[in-house]
Amino acid sequence: MSFAVPTITAQEVLQAFHRDAPNLFRGAAFVTVGLVAIAFSALRARRDPLFIYFGVFAVLYGLRLWVQARLLGLVVPSPIFYPRLRVAISYLVPIPFVLYFRAAGFLLSRASAAAAYALAVVDGALTVATFAAGPVRSYDRINTIAVVVALSILIGDFVRQARRDEDFVVIRRGLLTFAVFALWDNLAGLYLSYFSTWRIEPLGFAVFLSSLGYVAARRTLQREQQLSEIQKELDVARRIQLSILPTHFPPSPHFQVAVRYVPMTSVAGDFYDYVVVEDSRVGLLIADVSGHGVPAALIASMVKLAAASQREIASDPSQFLLGMNAVLCGNTQSQFVTAAYVYLDSNSRELRYSAAGHPPMLLLRDGAVVEVEENGLMLAVFDFATYSNARLRLEEGDRVLLYTDGIVEAVNAAGEFFGREALSEGLRKAAGHSPAEAADFILSLVQKWSAIQEDDLTLIVCDFTKAAEA
């Protein structure tokens, strides 16, 4: 089956161009504005639906002006697709308009929301039907009635509202201008056929588009400013949190300690402290607050205060954790804390260890790694929790490793945990290195295993170098 292509004269093309030029230029401007808005949203780290819906709305409206231009009809030899697109694009335009209003919070009542959603559904159905079966005259009437009803309800809501915020006032003025022009064109198409060729709606749309763009840009700038302020506050919070963590372990003839602390975000729920630091004795605490971010960081600062209040009983890890639990219970807003505390005494050559729902401590001795686990219930949840001590004899050359669960629960691309076995193997491989080098080596293994950090990472490596002289 073939179709005859009508002969088009240069005079006809020139006449069509002169007639369509204003709308062609407006269409180009609308499409350009829409594409810029979409590109701007795509380039931002966080996608803004306001700019996306605004951009799609502008692009579709501009394309509609092009597609419905007589000039394009003369140069596009498609007797099937083009007439369907020419009609269907008018049904598509209101859909992003509705989505924009929903995202901006301008569907002010149930009636306006219902009218807007009904318009989107009706026009979506008309679009599909037109592409499937071709243009039908009754579809235009249905669309016109749906647009008139929806715009009337939206206008009524906007006129009745007493809101005075700048965004609302700007949108209301733009909408009223566009609505009046659009209603004129739609009503003229229904009842005033003589005036139906006078299309003034694009002028109203230009005004409305300007108001939408202004509001979208203003809200985006406000959000950027808010995010900037939040980032500044997070930077301050990070500095404060780092200030409550000990910076370095003092020189000691009996112990060498290295710590690595890598928060997932600006602030973290991991915490560590040197509870006791003496020539012959040391007490090391590591804790992990459930959750992430600012709430966990706030509770981590409470953990420091709870630990500081128990220094007098720091030589007994079980009582130390019991006292911390008593301080924290009822004060963490349903969040919990896991913790491990080890006390090493070079005089008595004894290691005492207790934990509260925390991963077991690793002890490296003579090239072999032993898990030391003595767990009670997590902190800050159960006021009846009790804890007990594990006691081991210290030998020169012993190395202990405390860590948070972010280390062993690091996940690779296949969804596999790094795990305790890999951690023990890393501890063995680093046996000949200093605590600082061993800590860096283990951390590098974890970070190579998991390209994306999904939890805070903290580890403490402590070497018992020699016993105190009797």
Secondary structure, 3 states (H helix, E strand, C coil): CCCCCCCCCHHHHHHHHHHHHHHHHHHHHHHHHHHHHHHHHHHCCCCCHHHHHHHHHHHHHHHHHHHCCHHHHHHCCCCCHHHHHHHHHHHHCHHHHHHHHHHHCCCCCHHHHHHHHHHHHHHHHHHHHHHHHCCCHHHHHHHHHHHHHHHHHHHHHHHHCCCCCHHHHHHHHHHHHHHHHHHHHHHHHHHCHHHCCCCCHHHHHHHHHHHHHHHHHHHHHHHHHHHHHHHHHHHHHHHHHHHCCCCCCCCCCCEEEEEEEECCCCCCCEEEEEEEECCCEEEEEEEEECCCHHHHHHHHHHHHHHHHCCHHHCCCHHHHHHHHHHHHCCCCCCCCEEEEEEEEECCCCEEEEEEECCCCEEEEECCEEEEECCEECCECCCCCCCCCCEEEECCCCCEEEEECHHHHCCECCCCCECHHHHHHHHHHHCCCCCHHHHHHHHHHHHHHHCCCCCCCEEEEEEEECCCCCC
